[in-house]
Amino acid sequence: MSVTDLILPGFFLLICVFGLYKKVDIFSAFLQGAKENVKVAFDILPSLVLLITLIAMLKSSGALSLITELLSPIAQAAGIDKNCLPLGVMRPFSGSGALAMFDSVIKEFGPDTSTGRIASIMMGSTETTFYTIAVYFSAAKIKPTGKIIAACLLADIASVIISSNIVDIMF
């Protein structure tokens, strides 16, 4: 048994001891928190269903391939590796879709190649923008504006461009 095996039980025990020290009804507090989280889950469910449906449509319709083809000349001018472009396009929409693309890039090119390094940096420096906006903004009952989405996508685009170019500089 290692120290890491004791972290979660130790944290749970610490919460219980602190609750007893503060004379809090731990069980009631747990139930109240669980009820609130179930409400939040139901509030964000429609946004998640919409997002998952849109991602499936994007993949199965061939729109992802079309978008990648249309962006290829711009990506090439910006120095973006053409093999990582589909990953850069998918990442703002779906973390699991991007992870599958990342896996295929690593399997095809290897982790120690320029393409593998670029894909690794992209995965670490970009965000699943639409998922994050759908979940957190729904939970907080905030209506995202076009400015927020544009700023987030601009940050993702900058990360994709910089990740491609940083590998050229560093390696």
C-alpha positions in Angstrom: 0.0 0.0 0.0 1.4 3.4 -1.0 0.7 6.9 0.2 -1.4 7.6 -2.8 -3.8 4.8 -1.7 -4.4 6.7 1.5 -5.1 10.1 0.1 -8.8 9.7 -0.7 -9.7 7.8 2.5 -7.6 10.3 4.5 -9.4 13.3 2.9 -12.8 11.7 3.7 -11.7 11.1 7.3 -10.5 14.6 7.6 -13.9 16.0 6.4 -15.7 13.8 8.9 -13.5 14.8 11.8 -13.8 18.5 10.9 -17.6 18.1 10.6 -17.8 16.5 14.0 -15.5 19.2 15.5 -17.8 21.9 14.1 -20.9 20.0 15.2 -22.3 19.7 11.7 -24.7 16.9 10.8 -22.5 15.4 8.1 -25.1 13.1 6.7 -27.7 15.9 6.2 -25.0 18.1 4.7 -24.1 15.3 2.3 -27.7 14.7 1.3 -28.3 18.4 0.7 -25.2 18.7 -1.5 -26.2 15.6 -3.5 -29.7 17.1 -4.1 -28.2 20.4 -5.3 -25.9 18.5 -7.7 -28.7 16.4 -9.1 -30.6 19.7 -9.9 -27.4 21.1 -11.6 -27.1 17.9 -13.6 -30.7 18.2 -14.9 -30.1 21.9 -15.7 -27.1 21.2 -17.9 -28.4 18.0 -19.5 -30.1 19.7 -22.5 -26.9 21.6 -23.3 -24.9 18.4 -23.2 -27.3 16.4 -25.3 -27.2 19.2 -27.9 -23.4 19.3 -27.9 -23.1 15.5 -28.2 -25.6 15.5 -31.1 -23.8 18.3 -32.9 -20.4 16.5 -32.5 -21.9 13.2 -33.9 -23.3 15.1 -36.8 -20.1 16.9 -37.5 -18.1 13.6 -37.6 -20.6 11.5 -39.5 -21.6 14.0 -42.1 -18.1 14.6 -43.3 -18.2 18.2 -42.2 -15.0 17.8 -40.2 -13.1 16.6 -43.3 -14.6 19.5 -45.3 -13.7 22.1 -42.6 -10.1 20.7 -42.4 -9.8 20.8 -46.2 -11.0 24.4 -46.4 -8.7 25.5 -43.6 -5.6 23.7 -45.0 -4.3 26.7 -47.0 -4.6 29.0 -44.1 -3.1 26.5 -41.7 -0.2 25.9 -44.0 0.5 29.7 -44.2 0.4 29.8 -40.4 2.8 26.9 -40.1 0.3 24.4 -38.7 1.2 20.8 -39.2 -1.5 19.4 -41.7 -1.6 16.1 -39.7 -2.6 18.0 -36.6 -5.2 20.3 -38.2 -8.1 17.9 -37.6 -7.1 17.7 -33.9 -7.1 21.5 -33.7 -10.5 21.7 -35.3 -12.1 19.0 -33.1 -10.6 20.0 -29.8 -12.9 23.0 -29.1 -15.9 20.7 -29.7 -15.1 17.4 -28.0 -12.4 16.3 -25.6 -13.1 12.6 -26.3 -13.1 13.1 -30.0 -9.9 15.1 -29.8 -8.4 12.4 -27.6 -9.2 9.7 -30.3 -7.6 11.9 -33.0 -4.6 12.5 -30.7 -4.3 8.7 -30.2 -4.3 8.1 -34.0 -1.7 10.8 -34.5 0.6 9.3 -31.9 0.1 5.7 -33.3 0.8 6.9 -36.9 3.7 9.2 -36.3 5.0 8.4 -32.8 5.4 10.6 -29.7 8.9 11.7 -30.5 8.3 13.1 -33.9 7.5 16.7 -34.8 3.9 15.8 -35.4 3.6 13.9 -32.2 5.0 16.7 -30.2 2.8 19.3 -31.8 -0.3 17.1 -31.1 0.8 16.7 -27.5 1.2 20.4 -27.0 -2.1 21.0 -28.7 -3.9 18.7 -26.3 -2.3 20.4 -23.3 -2.8 24.0 -24.4 -6.3 24.0 -26.0 -9.7 23.7 -24.3 -12.9 22.0 -25.1 -14.5 25.4 -25.5 -18.0 24.6 -26.4 -18.3 21.8 -23.8 -17.0 24.2 -21.1 -19.3 26.9 -22.1 -22.3 24.5 -22.3 -21.7 23.0 -18.9 -20.4 25.9 -16.7 -22.5 28.6 -18.2 -25.6 26.4 -18.0 -24.8 25.6 -14.4 -24.3 29.3 -13.5 -27.4 30.3 -15.6 -25.3 32.7 -17.7 -26.1 33.3 -21.4 -22.8 33.3 -23.2 -22.3 36.2 -25.6 -20.7 36.1 -29.0 -17.7 38.0 -27.5 -17.0 35.3 -25.0 -17.2 32.5 -27.5 -15.0 34.5 -30.0 -12.4 35.2 -27.3 -12.3 31.5 -26.3 -12.0 30.4 -29.9 -9.3 33.0 -30.6 -7.3 31.6 -27.6 -7.7 28.1 -29.1 -6.5 29.2 -32.5 -3.5 30.9 -31.0 -2.7 27.7 -29.1 -2.9 25.6 -32.2 -0.6 28.1 -34.2 1.8 28.5 -31.3 2.0 24.7 -30.6 3.0 24.1 -34.2 5.6 26.8 -34.3 7.1 26.2 -30.8 8.0 22.7 -31.8 9.9 24.1 -34.8 11.8 26.5 -32.5 12.5 24.1 -29.7 13.3 20.9 -31.6 
